[in-house]
Amino acid sequence: MEKKKIVIMIPTFNERENIGSVIEDILQLNSSLDITVLVVDDNSPDGTGAKVQEIAAQDPRVRLLLRTKRKGRGAAGAEGFQAALELNPDYVIEMDGDGSHQPAFIPDLIQATEKADIVLGSRYIPGGRDAERSWLRRLITWFVRLFLRWQFQFPVKDVSSGFRCFRAEALRKIDPEELISVGPSIVLEVLAKAYNLGLKITEVPINFIDRKAGKTKLTFLTLLETLVMALKFKKMYASKRAQK
């Protein structure tokens, strides 16, 4: 049986302390998977890009896309998706490079795409866990999730999950080149666009753990930006549905 080609896209900024172990855990997955790891780094001042280059020099399955313009989580994600699709994969997986998304769950995400276009790694369905985080972070996540589910009526519980598997044809329909998010709101924008396109979305349980090193990128400003962008996406896609 021919191996399915999988590109694992990891946007990074200042993750030198974590990215090596994340890549190592990915490459140790079942050999039946044809995996390429694509790290999309925003020219991190801590040398994340240089660390990935060192790994890539030893293993052709690892690639680095180093970005120096239009920085931001959203811009990096959109460019990373485009670069991933250029490799002609069967599936594209998006995940964080801080260790919170555990590679051990990747086979579960891939398997679930047999019955869905997009699969989310979910903390909030039976079997999922949101471990090792402070009560404040959990409260913030709960509030954001409640607000977004109320606004969009998404048929999934973990609407802010950035650990996701896409069938390549589904990601092409979403068309990453047209995404407008510069920051973390890209996670919501992709979900909103997929839902608007009628793509089938499902969830599998994961155990989300807090980063082991470095500082979180979540701030009050990024949270506020995400909520503002959420309202913009709702208006934008409601307008598009009305035009159909």
C-alpha atoms as an extended CHARMM CRD file, in Angstrom:
* protein
*
       244  EXT
         1         1  MET       CA              0.0000000000        0.0000000000        0.0000000000  PROA      1               0.0000000000
         2         2  GLU       CA              1.3070000000        3.4340000000       -0.9570000000  PROA      2               0.0000000000
         3         3  LYS       CA              2.0970000000        5.6690000000        2.0070000000  PROA      3               0.0000000000
         4         4  LYS       CA             -0.0540000000        8.7450000000        2.4640000000  PROA      4               0.0000000000
         5         5  LYS       CA              2.0100000000       11.9170000000        2.2270000000  PROA      5               0.0000000000
         6         6  ILE       CA              1.6490000000       14.1790000000        5.2400000000  PROA      6               0.0000000000
         7         7  VAL       CA              3.0650000000       17.6720000000        5.7200000000  PROA      7               0.0000000000
         8         8  ILE       CA              3.1780000000       18.8660000000        9.3150000000  PROA      8               0.0000000000
         9         9  MET       CA              3.2280000000       22.6670000000        9.3440000000  PROA      9               0.0000000000
        10        10  ILE       CA              4.5320000000       24.3260000000       12.5300000000  PROA      10              0.0000000000
        11        11  PRO       CA              4.5030000000       28.1500000000       12.8180000000  PROA      11              0.0000000000
        12        12  THR       CA              7.1560000000       29.2980000000       15.3170000000  PROA      12              0.0000000000
        13        13  PHE       CA              8.4670000000       32.3770000000       17.0670000000  PROA      13              0.0000000000
        14        14  ASN       CA             11.0900000000       32.0370000000       19.8040000000  PROA      14              0.0000000000
        15        15  GLU       CA             10.7080000000       28.2740000000       20.2810000000  PROA      15              0.0000000000
        16        16  ARG       CA             14.3740000000       27.2170000000       20.1680000000  PROA      16              0.0000000000
        17        17  GLU       CA             14.0560000000       25.4770000000       23.5430000000  PROA      17              0.0000000000
        18        18  ASN       CA             11.0950000000       23.3690000000       22.3940000000  PROA      18              0.0000000000
        19        19  ILE       CA             11.2540000000       22.8140000000       18.6470000000  PROA      19              0.0000000000
        20        20  GLY       CA             13.9930000000       20.1710000000       18.6700000000  PROA      20              0.0000000000
        21        21  SER       CA             12.0850000000       17.7710000000       20.9090000000  PROA      21              0.0000000000
        22        22  VAL       CA              8.8300000000       18.3920000000       19.0050000000  PROA      22              0.0000000000
        23        23  ILE       CA             10.4740000000       17.5040000000       15.6820000000  PROA      23              0.0000000000
        24        24  GLU       CA             12.1690000000       14.4640000000       17.2120000000  PROA      24              0.0000000000
        25        25  ASP       CA              8.8560000000       13.1450000000       18.5570000000  PROA      25              0.0000000000
        26        26  ILE       CA              7.2110000000       13.6370000000       15.1430000000  PROA      26              0.0000000000
        27        27  LEU       CA              9.9530000000       11.8050000000       13.2720000000  PROA      27              0.0000000000
        28        28  GLN       CA              9.7140000000        8.8720000000       15.6610000000  PROA      28              0.0000000000
        29        29  LEU       CA              6.0940000000        8.1990000000       14.7020000000  PROA      29              0.0000000000
        30        30  ASN       CA              5.0270000000        5.0480000000       12.8680000000  PROA      30              0.0000000000
        31        31  SER       CA              7.2160000000        4.4790000000        9.8120000000  PROA      31              0.0000000000
        32        32  SER       CA              4.1060000000        3.7900000000        7.7150000000  PROA      32              0.0000000000
        33        33  LEU       CA              3.5920000000        7.5670000000        7.5660000000  PROA      33              0.0000000000
        34        34  ASP       CA              5.4170000000        9.5930000000        4.8890000000  PROA      34              0.0000000000
        35        35  ILE       CA              6.0190000000       12.7410000000        6.9380000000  PROA      35              0.0000000000
        36        36  THR       CA              7.5770000000       16.0700000000        6.0560000000  PROA      36              0.0000000000
        37        37  VAL       CA              7.9820000000       18.6050000000        8.8730000000  PROA      37              0.0000000000
        38        38  LEU       CA              7.7050000000       22.1890000000        7.6380000000  PROA      38              0.0000000000
        39        39  VAL       CA              8.6900000000       24.7730000000       10.2620000000  PROA      39              0.0000000000
        40        40  VAL       CA              7.5610000000       28.3060000000        9.4010000000  PROA      40              0.0000000000
        41        41  ASP       CA              9.6490000000       30.6550000000       11.5070000000  PROA      41              0.0000000000
        42        42  ASP       CA              9.2050000000       34.4190000000       11.8260000000  PROA      42              0.0000000000
        43        43  ASN       CA             12.9700000000       35.0390000000       11.9820000000  PROA      43              0.0000000000
        44        44  SER       CA             12.9800000000       34.3720000000       15.7420000000  PROA      44              0.0000000000
        45        45  PRO       CA             15.6670000000       36.3530000000       17.5770000000  PROA      45              0.0000000000
        46        46  ASP       CA             16.3490000000       33.3590000000       19.8370000000  PROA      46              0.0000000000
        47        47  GLY       CA             17.6850000000       31.3320000000       16.9010000000  PROA      47              0.0000000000
        48        48  THR       CA             14.7740000000       28.9690000000       16.3360000000  PROA      48              0.0000000000
        49        49  GLY       CA             15.4040000000       29.0560000000       12.5910000000  PROA      49              0.0000000000
        50        50  ALA       CA             19.0820000000       28.1930000000       13.0200000000  PROA      50              0.0000000000
        51        51  LYS       CA             18.1320000000       25.2580000000       15.2540000000  PROA      51              0.0000000000
        52        52  VAL       CA             15.7360000000       23.9240000000       12.6090000000  PROA      52              0.0000000000
        53        53  GLN       CA             18.3910000000       24.3620000000        9.9090000000  PROA      53              0.0000000000
        54        54  GLU       CA             20.7680000000       22.2100000000       11.9690000000  PROA      54              0.0000000000
        55        55  ILE       CA             18.1510000000       19.4560000000       12.1650000000  PROA      55              0.0000000000
        56        56  ALA       CA             17.2480000000       19.7760000000        8.4730000000  PROA      56              0.0000000000
        57        57  ALA       CA             20.9100000000       19.3640000000        7.4990000000  PROA      57              0.0000000000
        58        58  GLN       CA             20.7970000000       15.9140000000        9.1360000000  PROA      58              0.0000000000
        59        59  ASP       CA             17.3180000000       14.8370000000        8.0290000000  PROA      59              0.0000000000
        60        60  PRO       CA             15.7320000000       15.6150000000        4.6250000000  PROA      60              0.0000000000
        61        61  ARG       CA             12.2590000000       15.1760000000        6.1100000000  PROA      61              0.0000000000
        62        62  VAL       CA             12.6570000000       18.5360000000        7.8810000000  PROA      62              0.0000000000
        63        63  ARG       CA             12.3160000000       21.8680000000        6.0750000000  PROA      63              0.0000000000
        64        64  LEU       CA             12.5050000000       25.4950000000        7.1640000000  PROA      64              0.0000000000
        65        65  LEU       CA             10.5300000000       28.4030000000        5.7390000000  PROA      65              0.0000000000
        66        66  LEU       CA             12.1760000000       31.5180000000        7.1800000000  PROA      66              0.0000000000
        67        67  ARG       CA              9.9810000000       34.6190000000        7.0290000000  PROA      67              0.0000000000
        68        68  THR       CA             11.2990000000       38.1710000000        7.3160000000  PROA      68              0.0000000000
        69        69  LYS       CA              8.2820000000       40.1870000000        6.1260000000  PROA      69              0.0000000000
        70        70  ARG       CA              4.6720000000       40.6080000000        7.2800000000  PROA      70              0.0000000000
        71        71  LYS       CA              5.3120000000       38.7980000000       10.5270000000  PROA      71              0.0000000000
        72        72  GLY       CA              2.5920000000       37.3670000000       12.7520000000  PROA      72              0.0000000000
        73        73  ARG       CA              0.9400000000       34.0620000000       13.5940000000  PROA      73              0.0000000000
        74        74  GLY       CA             -1.7560000000       34.4980000000       10.9770000000  PROA      74              0.0000000000
        75        75  ALA       CA              0.5260000000       35.5540000000        8.1520000000  PROA      75              0.0000000000
        76        76  ALA       CA              2.9160000000       32.7100000000        8.9990000000  PROA      76              0.0000000000
        77        77  GLY       CA              0.0830000000       30.1920000000        9.0630000000  PROA      77              0.0000000000
        78        78  ALA       CA             -1.3080000000       31.2990000000        5.6980000000  PROA      78              0.0000000000
        79        79  GLU       CA              2.1150000000       31.2210000000        4.0380000000  PROA      79              0.0000000000
        80        80  GLY       CA              2.8710000000       27.9050000000        5.6930000000  PROA      80              0.0000000000
        81        81  PHE       CA             -0.3600000000       26.3650000000        4.3910000000  PROA      81              0.0000000000
        82        82  GLN       CA              0.4840000000       27.5330000000        0.8730000000  PROA      82              0.0000000000
        83        83  ALA       CA              4.0040000000       26.1090000000        1.0990000000  PROA      83              0.0000000000
        84        84  ALA       CA              2.6360000000       22.8270000000        2.4700000000  PROA      84              0.0000000000
        85        85  LEU       CA              0.1840000000       22.4480000000       -0.4310000000  PROA      85              0.0000000000
        86        86  GLU       CA              2.9990000000       23.0330000000       -2.9250000000  PROA      86              0.0000000000
        87        87  LEU       CA              4.5040000000       19.7450000000       -1.6760000000  PROA      87              0.0000000000
        88        88  ASN       CA              1.3990000000       17.9050000000       -3.0090000000  PROA      88              0.0000000000
        89        89  PRO       CA              0.4470000000       16.1180000000        0.2310000000  PROA      89              0.0000000000
        90        90  ASP       CA             -2.5890000000       14.0060000000        0.9840000000  PROA      90              0.0000000000
        91        91  TYR       CA             -2.9570000000       15.6760000000        4.3920000000  PROA      91              0.0000000000
        92        92  VAL       CA             -1.7040000000       18.8380000000        6.0760000000  PROA      92              0.0000000000
        93        93  ILE       CA             -1.4280000000       18.9610000000        9.8540000000  PROA      93              0.0000000000
        94        94  GLU       CA             -1.0860000000       22.2360000000       11.7250000000  PROA      94              0.0000000000
        95        95  MET       CA              0.3280000000       22.2440000000       15.2530000000  PROA      95              0.0000000000
        96        96  ASP       CA              2.2270000000       24.4230000000       17.7150000000  PROA      96              0.0000000000
        97        97  GLY       CA              5.9570000000       24.1600000000       18.2700000000  PROA      97              0.0000000000
        98        98  ASP       CA              5.9530000000       24.6840000000       22.0410000000  PROA      98              0.0000000000
        99        99  GLY       CA              5.2260000000       21.0740000000       23.0150000000  PROA      99              0.0000000000
       100       100  SER       CA              1.6070000000       21.6370000000       24.0450000000  PROA      100             0.0000000000
       101       101  HSD       CA              0.3880000000       19.6420000000       21.0330000000  PROA      101             0.0000000000
       102       102  GLN       CA              1.7350000000       16.1200000000       21.4180000000  PROA      102             0.0000000000
       103       103  PRO       CA              2.7740000000       14.3230000000       18.2140000000  PROA      103             0.0000000000
       104       104  ALA       CA              1.5110000000       11.0190000000       19.6430000000  PROA      104             0.0000000000
       105       105  PHE       CA             -2.0270000000       12.1210000000       18.6880000000  PROA      105             0.0000000000
       106       106  ILE       CA             -1.1780000000       12.7060000000       15.0100000000  PROA      106             0.0000000000
       107       107  PRO       CA             -2.1940000000        9.1730000000       13.8830000000  PROA      107             0.0000000000
       108       108  ASP       CA             -5.6090000000        9.6770000000       15.5440000000  PROA      108             0.0000000000
       109       109  LEU       CA             -6.1700000000       12.8910000000       13.6020000000  PROA      109             0.0000000000
       110       110  ILE       CA             -5.1890000000       11.2630000000       10.3230000000  PROA      110             0.0000000000
       111       111  GLN       CA             -7.4050000000        8.2320000000       10.8810000000  PROA      111             0.0000000000
       112       112  ALA       CA            -10.4290000000       10.4400000000       11.6040000000  PROA      112             0.0000000000
       113       113  THR       CA            -10.1090000000       12.1530000000        8.1990000000  PROA      113             0.0000000000
       114       114  GLU       CA            -11.5470000000        8.9670000000        6.6750000000  PROA      114             0.0000000000
       115       115  LYS       CA            -14.9510000000       10.4200000000        7.5980000000  PROA      115             0.0000000000
       116       116  ALA       CA            -14.2580000000       14.1600000000        7.6630000000  PROA      116             0.0000000000
       117       117  ASP       CA            -12.5350000000       16.9670000000        5.7550000000  PROA      117             0.0000000000
       118       118  ILE       CA            -11.0010000000       18.5690000000        8.8450000000  PROA      118             0.0000000000
       119       119  VAL       CA            -10.2310000000       17.0030000000       12.2240000000  PROA      119             0.0000000000
       120       120  LEU       CA             -9.5730000000       19.0480000000       15.3540000000  PROA      120             0.0000000000
       121       121  GLY       CA             -7.5430000000       17.8340000000       18.3150000000  PROA      121             0.0000000000
       122       122  SER       CA            -10.0320000000       18.5890000000       21.0780000000  PROA      122             0.0000000000
       123       123  ARG       CA             -9.6150000000       19.1940000000       24.7940000000  PROA      123             0.0000000000
       124       124  TYR       CA            -13.3290000000       19.3370000000       25.4550000000  PROA      124             0.0000000000
       125       125  ILE       CA            -14.8420000000       16.0810000000       24.2380000000  PROA      125             0.0000000000
       126       126  PRO       CA            -14.8260000000       12.8110000000       26.2370000000  PROA      126             0.0000000000
       127       127  GLY       CA            -11.2520000000       11.5920000000       26.5760000000  PROA      127             0.0000000000
       128       128  GLY       CA             -9.7290000000       15.0410000000       26.0470000000  PROA      128             0.0000000000
       129       129  ARG       CA             -7.8510000000       16.9770000000       28.7170000000  PROA      129             0.0000000000
       130       130  ASP       CA             -6.5880000000       20.5210000000       29.2560000000  PROA      130             0.0000000000
       131       131  ALA       CA             -3.8170000000       19.7800000000       31.7510000000  PROA      131             0.0000000000
       132       132  GLU       CA             -1.1670000000       21.6730000000       33.6910000000  PROA      132             0.0000000000
       133       133  ARG       CA             -2.4750000000       25.1790000000       33.0560000000  PROA      133             0.0000000000
       134       134  SER       CA             -3.4010000000       27.8270000000       35.5900000000  PROA      134             0.0000000000
       135       135  TRP       CA             -7.0160000000       28.4670000000       36.5500000000  PROA      135             0.0000000000
       136       136  LEU       CA             -6.7610000000       31.9240000000       34.8990000000  PROA      136             0.0000000000
       137       137  ARG       CA             -5.6870000000       30.4860000000       31.5410000000  PROA      137             0.0000000000
       138       138  ARG       CA             -8.4790000000       27.9240000000       31.7390000000  PROA      138             0.0000000000
       139       139  LEU       CA            -11.0160000000       30.6330000000       32.5730000000  PROA      139             0.0000000000
       140       140  ILE       CA             -9.8980000000       32.7430000000       29.6100000000  PROA      140             0.0000000000
       141       141  THR       CA            -10.0810000000       29.7370000000       27.2680000000  PROA      141             0.0000000000
       142       142  TRP       CA            -13.5530000000       28.8650000000       28.5770000000  PROA      142             0.0000000000
       143       143  PHE       CA            -14.8200000000       32.4200000000       28.0020000000  PROA      143             0.0000000000
       144       144  VAL       CA            -13.3990000000       32.6380000000       24.4690000000  PROA      144             0.0000000000
       145       145  ARG       CA            -14.7980000000       29.2160000000       23.5660000000  PROA      145             0.0000000000
       146       146  LEU       CA            -18.2520000000       30.1210000000       24.9170000000  PROA      146             0.0000000000
       147       147  PHE       CA            -18.2890000000       33.4310000000       23.0240000000  PROA      147             0.0000000000
       148       148  LEU       CA            -17.1950000000       31.8970000000       19.7150000000  PROA      148             0.0000000000
       149       149  ARG       CA            -19.6160000000       28.9840000000       19.8830000000  PROA      149             0.0000000000
       150       150  TRP       CA            -22.4340000000       31.4310000000       20.6380000000  PROA      150             0.0000000000
       151       151  GLN       CA            -21.4850000000       33.6960000000       17.7380000000  PROA      151             0.0000000000
       152       152  PHE       CA            -20.8860000000       31.0320000000       15.0800000000  PROA      152             0.0000000000
       153       153  GLN       CA            -22.8530000000       27.9650000000       16.2140000000  PROA      153             0.0000000000
       154       154  PHE       CA            -19.9370000000       25.7410000000       15.2170000000  PROA      154             0.0000000000
       155       155  PRO       CA            -20.6730000000       21.9860000000       15.4610000000  PROA      155             0.0000000000
       156       156  VAL       CA            -17.4930000000       21.4200000000       17.5110000000  PROA      156             0.0000000000
       157       157  LYS       CA            -16.5170000000       22.1170000000       21.1090000000  PROA      157             0.0000000000
       158       158  ASP       CA            -12.8440000000       23.1140000000       20.8810000000  PROA      158             0.0000000000
       159       159  VAL       CA            -13.2450000000       26.0650000000       18.5240000000  PROA      159             0.0000000000
       160       160  SER       CA             -9.8380000000       27.5390000000       19.4100000000  PROA      160             0.0000000000
       161       161  SER       CA             -7.8320000000       24.3670000000       18.7680000000  PROA      161             0.0000000000
       162       162  GLY       CA             -4.7380000000       24.9690000000       16.6380000000  PROA      162             0.0000000000
       163       163  PHE       CA             -3.9630000000       21.2410000000       16.3850000000  PROA      163             0.0000000000
       164       164  ARG       CA             -5.7380000000       20.2290000000       13.1800000000  PROA      164             0.0000000000
       165       165  CYS       CA             -5.5650000000       17.8260000000       10.2530000000  PROA      165             0.0000000000
       166       166  PHE       CA             -6.8530000000       18.8450000000        6.8250000000  PROA      166             0.0000000000
       167       167  ARG       CA             -7.4700000000       16.7820000000        3.7570000000  PROA      167             0.0000000000
       168       168  ALA       CA             -5.3780000000       18.5800000000        1.1560000000  PROA      168             0.0000000000
       169       169  GLU       CA             -8.3770000000       19.1410000000       -1.1240000000  PROA      169             0.0000000000
       170       170  ALA       CA            -10.2810000000       20.7320000000        1.7790000000  PROA      170             0.0000000000
       171       171  LEU       CA             -7.4170000000       23.1070000000        2.5370000000  PROA      171             0.0000000000
       172       172  ARG       CA             -7.2680000000       24.0940000000       -1.1250000000  PROA      172             0.0000000000
       173       173  LYS       CA            -10.9780000000       24.9740000000       -0.9940000000  PROA      173             0.0000000000
       174       174  ILE       CA            -10.3030000000       27.1910000000        2.0250000000  PROA      174             0.0000000000
       175       175  ASP       CA             -7.6340000000       28.9030000000       -0.1290000000  PROA      175             0.0000000000
       176       176  PRO       CA             -4.9650000000       30.0690000000        2.3690000000  PROA      176             0.0000000000
       177       177  GLU       CA             -3.8780000000       32.8470000000        0.0260000000  PROA      177             0.0000000000
       178       178  GLU       CA             -7.1800000000       34.6510000000        0.6900000000  PROA      178             0.0000000000
       179       179  LEU       CA             -6.9610000000       34.5340000000        4.4990000000  PROA      179             0.0000000000
       180       180  ILE       CA             -6.8040000000       38.0170000000        6.0320000000  PROA      180             0.0000000000
       181       181  SER       CA             -5.6740000000       37.3050000000        9.6050000000  PROA      181             0.0000000000
       182       182  VAL       CA             -2.2490000000       38.5320000000       10.6250000000  PROA      182             0.0000000000
       183       183  GLY       CA             -2.4120000000       37.2840000000       14.2220000000  PROA      183             0.0000000000
       184       184  PRO       CA             -3.7620000000       34.2390000000       16.1200000000  PROA      184             0.0000000000
       185       185  SER       CA             -7.2820000000       34.8370000000       14.8310000000  PROA      185             0.0000000000
       186       186  ILE       CA             -6.3000000000       32.7490000000       11.8020000000  PROA      186             0.0000000000
       187       187  VAL       CA             -7.3560000000       29.6740000000       13.8110000000  PROA      187             0.0000000000
       188       188  LEU       CA            -10.9010000000       30.9980000000       13.9440000000  PROA      188             0.0000000000
       189       189  GLU       CA            -10.8710000000       32.3470000000       10.3890000000  PROA      189             0.0000000000
       190       190  VAL       CA             -9.9710000000       28.9590000000        8.9160000000  PROA      190             0.0000000000
       191       191  LEU       CA            -12.7120000000       27.2830000000       10.9560000000  PROA      191             0.0000000000
       192       192  ALA       CA            -15.2870000000       29.9120000000        9.9700000000  PROA      192             0.0000000000
       193       193  LYS       CA            -14.3970000000       29.6510000000        6.2960000000  PROA      193             0.0000000000
       194       194  ALA       CA            -14.4900000000       25.8430000000        6.3790000000  PROA      194             0.0000000000
       195       195  TYR       CA            -17.9020000000       25.9050000000        8.0650000000  PROA      195             0.0000000000
       196       196  ASN       CA            -19.1740000000       28.4280000000        5.5240000000  PROA      196             0.0000000000
       197       197  LEU       CA            -17.9850000000       26.1600000000        2.6800000000  PROA      197             0.0000000000
       198       198  GLY       CA            -19.8960000000       23.2250000000        4.1280000000  PROA      198             0.0000000000
       199       199  LEU       CA            -16.8020000000       21.1350000000        4.8500000000  PROA      199             0.0000000000
       200       200  LYS       CA            -17.2620000000       18.2910000000        7.3240000000  PROA      200             0.0000000000
       201       201  ILE       CA            -15.4830000000       19.0010000000       10.6170000000  PROA      201             0.0000000000
       202       202  THR       CA            -15.0480000000       16.5840000000       13.4950000000  PROA      202             0.0000000000
       203       203  GLU       CA            -12.9630000000       16.2120000000       16.6790000000  PROA      203             0.0000000000
       204       204  VAL       CA            -10.7730000000       13.6160000000       18.3550000000  PROA      204             0.0000000000
       205       205  PRO       CA             -9.6630000000       13.8260000000       21.9980000000  PROA      205             0.0000000000
       206       206  ILE       CA             -6.1660000000       15.0500000000       22.8790000000  PROA      206             0.0000000000
       207       207  ASN       CA             -4.3040000000       15.7770000000       26.0830000000  PROA      207             0.0000000000
       208       208  PHE       CA             -3.1990000000       19.4120000000       25.8900000000  PROA      208             0.0000000000
       209       209  ILE       CA             -0.2370000000       20.2050000000       28.1380000000  PROA      209             0.0000000000
       210       210  ASP       CA              1.3780000000       23.5290000000       28.9730000000  PROA      210             0.0000000000
       211       211  ARG       CA              4.6790000000       24.4810000000       27.3590000000  PROA      211             0.0000000000
       212       212  LYS       CA              7.8080000000       23.2440000000       29.1390000000  PROA      212             0.0000000000
       213       213  ALA       CA             10.0250000000       26.2100000000       28.2360000000  PROA      213             0.0000000000
       214       214  GLY       CA              9.6560000000       29.7900000000       27.0260000000  PROA      214             0.0000000000
       215       215  LYS       CA              6.8120000000       32.2360000000       27.4450000000  PROA      215             0.0000000000
       216       216  THR       CA              3.2470000000       32.0070000000       26.1990000000  PROA      216             0.0000000000
       217       217  LYS       CA              2.2590000000       34.2500000000       23.2820000000  PROA      217             0.0000000000
       218       218  LEU       CA             -1.2400000000       34.7400000000       24.7330000000  PROA      218             0.0000000000
       219       219  THR       CA             -1.7610000000       38.2970000000       25.9740000000  PROA      219             0.0000000000
       220       220  PHE       CA             -4.8180000000       40.4220000000       26.6610000000  PROA      220             0.0000000000
       221       221  LEU       CA             -4.1460000000       42.2930000000       23.4170000000  PROA      221             0.0000000000
       222       222  THR       CA             -4.1060000000       39.1180000000       21.2930000000  PROA      222             0.0000000000
       223       223  LEU       CA             -7.2670000000       37.9230000000       23.0240000000  PROA      223             0.0000000000
       224       224  LEU       CA             -9.0120000000       41.2240000000       22.3040000000  PROA      224             0.0000000000
       225       225  GLU       CA             -7.8550000000       41.1180000000       18.6800000000  PROA      225             0.0000000000
       226       226  THR       CA             -9.2720000000       37.6150000000       18.2730000000  PROA      226             0.0000000000
       227       227  LEU       CA            -12.6780000000       38.6270000000       19.6240000000  PROA      227             0.0000000000
       228       228  VAL       CA            -12.8060000000       41.7090000000       17.3800000000  PROA      228             0.0000000000
       229       229  MET       CA            -11.7900000000       39.6600000000       14.3550000000  PROA      229             0.0000000000
       230       230  ALA       CA            -14.4390000000       37.0820000000       15.2510000000  PROA      230             0.0000000000
       231       231  LEU       CA            -17.1500000000       39.6860000000       14.7560000000  PROA      231             0.0000000000
       232       232  LYS       CA            -15.5330000000       40.7300000000       11.4790000000  PROA      232             0.0000000000
       233       233  PHE       CA            -15.5010000000       37.1280000000       10.1980000000  PROA      233             0.0000000000
       234       234  LYS       CA            -19.1370000000       36.6550000000       11.1790000000  PROA      234             0.0000000000
       235       235  LYS       CA            -20.1850000000       39.7470000000        9.2570000000  PROA      235             0.0000000000
       236       236  MET       CA            -17.9810000000       38.8960000000        6.2780000000  PROA      236             0.0000000000
       237       237  TYR       CA            -19.2290000000       35.3410000000        5.8700000000  PROA      237             0.0000000000
       238       238  ALA       CA            -22.8470000000       36.2830000000        6.5430000000  PROA      238             0.0000000000
       239       239  SER       CA            -22.5180000000       38.7680000000        3.6870000000  PROA      239             0.0000000000
       240       240  LYS       CA            -21.0970000000       36.0870000000        1.3950000000  PROA      240             0.0000000000
       241       241  ARG       CA            -23.9280000000       33.6840000000        2.2090000000  PROA      241             0.0000000000
       242       242  ALA       CA            -26.4660000000       36.4120000000        1.4280000000  PROA      242             0.0000000000
       243       243  GLN       CA            -24.8500000000       36.9330000000       -1.9960000000  PROA      243             0.0000000000
       244       244  LYS       CA            -25.2020000000       33.2630000000       -2.9450000000  PROA      244             0.0000000000
